[in-house]
Amino acid sequence: MSKKITIEPVTRVEGHGKVTVHLDDNNNVIQTRLHIVEFRGFERFIQGRPYWEAPVLVQRLCGICPVSHHLAAAKAMDVIVGAGTGDGLTPVAEKMRRLMHYGQVFQSHVLHFFHLVSPDLLFGINADPTIRNIIGVAMEYKDLAVQGVMMRKFGQEIIKATAGKKIHGTGAIPGGINKNLSIEERDKFLKGEDPLNVDKMIEWSLGAIEFFKNYQSKNSELIDNMAAFPSNHLSLVRKDGAMDLYHGMIRAVDANGKKILHDVDPQDYLDYIGEEVKSWTYMKFPFLTEYGKDKGWYRVGPLARLNTVDFIPSPLAQKEFEIYKAYTKGKPNNMSMHTHWARLIEVLHSAEMMKELLNDSDLQNDNLETKGNKVYEGVGMLEAPRGTLFHHYRINDQDLIEMANLIVSTTNNNTPMNKAVEMVAKEQMNGHAVITEPMMNAVEVAIRAYDPCLSCATHALGKMPLEISLYNKNNQLIDSKRK
Amino acid sequence: MADIINFTIDGKECVAEKGISILQATQENDIYIPTLCNYEGVKPKGSCRICTIRTNGQFATACTTPVADGMEIENNTEEINDLRKSIIELLFVEGNHFCPACEMSGDCELQALAYRFQMMVPRFTFQFPKRDIDAGNPKILMDCNRCIRCKRCIRAIKDEKGRSVFAFYRRGENIKVHIDPELGSKLTDELAEKSVTICPVGAILPREKGFRIPIGQRKFDHEPIGSEYKH
């Protein structure tokens, strides 16, 4: 008699989801699914609101990376107010937004790695869950915990200086920004008392990469093999092929590195990206239309970005990028757990970019806003911490939004996360009829490699614990565990 | 020389000119009484009741009641403040006030009063009324979700012939503030700006100008409403 296991709720992940695992009569896994079971519906209730409200309203999708939604919506509104598709802002507006974005990527990646993932690495996936958490890290690895907290604080302070608040600010407006950076604010970051200055952030970022590389060298079997599978990879890249987390063209490569989407304009994304709806989850399944639903799915996020870009335009991160690429002999990296390595390289890149921007006197200019001829539709895209983010809006002639389409990073990673869950479930659960806590955590570890937050993808509310249920082939619940 | 009268407020002895309102008299004595529908230079209406005080055992609105010689006024008491807080709560539950995405957040008098009176969760049930946005005017936009029907705009925004640009439309719970189509189409930039300024909430909005004031520079970012008064 076949069985079905459900992991619900998924823990140390923001949002709410569950995993179901179907077993056959021999307790072998025959099907797994990551279900996103909550619905938030921002695309619907933004309808009828004035367009200039979108950057502030839609960022409420998320409390971890609201800046990404804030800026993606603002970029779409730049198009609508005639401020161009990425090249029309004044230097201060463009650079303030970039500073905000790098501060956001920095703090979000740090939260992801130090607070949510490091307990699994430091204590082991099978460790006692009462110790395997951020409090356990603080008790046993105090220096590392302090670094995580202070690095996050630095990023949050950058956001506050550019957006007015650490979470859910208002900095970006259609066609520009509402403030510049004062000398006093700038110096706080450049010359701040240790450890809250940008040089210390770069030093600690390098230290975090070394920590991971060291961990990987000692645990390569786990890090290299867990949920490793070939896939396409998609991200924005700068016109010259460089990494650019704020703006670029859409590029996709296949598992062998062959370009399958050739640097297309984000305004044309609908010509290349489709979304499939499945009855068992609120999260859609994006794919490259040219390759269809079965072969066109792709990964986004740090792993994908380091597979699509040609180089990283900051010296220390570029050096680490070269070491990272050498590990796979220049080929795309398809190892899910290496996402953490890629993530930490982006932490370093973000710190370097913040330093470069803070030293740019354009940030003190007063020319904050640009406007041109209004149009009624616009797309804003950027690379959010978890991956490529699409915001698409259409307004009516009374300035009210009549259509919104958001494809968030987690949605882009829907199929890959399901693949990762399936691989881990097969490895951990084949032959077992009873769910153990380490089994549940192993599945969560695979999800966390991609994303610590699922709420934005369906626009769900609250945190995301995991529940696992075991079903037989008649769909009868046999066992269920909830965290 | 104007007649001077004596009165007390919460036991404090004060003086004022005869004939002015309790609100004006207390303000001249550097004492704060909260207001919402009242606006300097516009004839008081007493519709919101937030300035309710008690004098000689009777509740009265400070903006419309003249101060009198020998009057004993209760203002900053637990009972009266709770009454004011309940009015604020009722205004919140009666409309759709989503401060997080409102461009007047930080400049909104209703929000500022809620902070001052430490409203955490309203004790009344949210009504979630279905209201619309009137976006037909070329200079301003009316978000009826946030209108508290204080009539400030109706009383203050008039054209050169003294005609009100705004008016009440419908009755009872369906009442809404409406822009006169003809007068609204001729709204000058000056009157449009004044109508935005005079609205105590985010119901009258300037077109395409939202969120231009950074957080930290908004009216109530640093001090609670009423901080200009010593008491």
Contacts between the chains, C-beta under 8 A, distances in Angstrom:
chain1	res1	chain2	res2	distance
A	48	B	132	7.9
A	48	B	133	6.4
A	49	B	101	7.9
A	49	B	133	7.6
A	50	B	133	7.4
A	50	B	135	7.2
A	50	B	141	6.2
A	50	B	205	7.2
A	50	B	207	8.0
A	50	B	210	7.0
A	52	B	103	7.5
A	52	B	208	6.0
A	52	B	209	7.7
A	52	B	210	4.4
A	52	B	211	6.8
A	53	B	101	5.8
A	53	B	103	6.7
A	53	B	210	6.3
A	55	B	211	7.7
A	56	B	100	7.7
A	56	B	101	5.2
A	56	B	103	7.5
A	56	B	211	6.1
A	57	B	100	7.8
A	57	B	101	3.9
A	60	B	100	5.9
A	60	B	101	6.8
A	81	B	208	7.5
A	163	B	215	7.6
A	164	B	214	5.2
A	164	B	215	2.8
A	164	B	216	5.8
A	165	B	215	5.5
A	168	B	100	6.5
A	169	B	215	6.1
A	170	B	211	4.7
A	170	B	214	7.0
A	170	B	215	5.7
A	171	B	214	7.2
A	173	B	210	7.5
A	173	B	211	5.2
A	173	B	212	6.4
A	174	B	208	7.5
A	178	B	211	6.1
A	178	B	212	5.6
A	178	B	213	7.0
A	178	B	214	4.7
A	179	B	214	4.1
A	398	B	135	3.8
A	398	B	136	6.6
A	399	B	135	6.2
A	399	B	141	7.4
A	399	B	207	6.5
A	399	B	208	6.8
A	400	B	133	6.6
A	400	B	135	5.5
